[in-house]
Amino acid sequence: MIDKLDGALRMHQLALGLRAERQQVLANNIANADTPSFKARDFDFAAELSKAAQGGQGLVGGQGLRTTDARHLSARLEGLASERELLYRMPAQPSMDGNTVDMDFERGQFADNAVRYQTSLTLMNSRIQGLKSALQPE
């Protein structure tokens, strides 16, 4: 039963985790807008979601926990920022101090990511409500 619930909600869970990570990366870019020689970073959300959905995430510390029963839950940490392939953003207008943060672009990406995060939450909530109503007796 739990594996069916996990299967129904797994993609939403992965998307929410990645959206939260991307929000941190974008916030870091915005926070360092005045730092000389700071290079703006980001990652390809679609590629990372695809990789995570295919099970490309590592185990905690590179090692798994020993389980004594096949029904035990895995101890995988999904979506660590250190595992993402952070790319450098090419600036539209390079600054004199070497900083590549374009505040207008970063704020737009930040707002877009926040809206998409909220949409993912709404979809996940709708999915959970649908599952709850299916489990309720009439």
HELIX and SHEET records of a PDB file:
HELIX    1   1 ILE A    2  ALA A   31  1                                  30    
HELIX    2   2 PHE A   45  ALA A   53  1                                   9    
HELIX    3   3 VAL A   60  GLY A   62  5                                   3    
HELIX    4   4 ALA A   81  GLU A   83  5                                   3    
HELIX    5   5 MET A  103  LEU A  135  1                                  33    
SHEET    1   A 2 ARG A  41  ASP A  42  0                                        
SHEET    2   A 2 LEU A  87  TYR A  88 -1                                        
END                                                                             
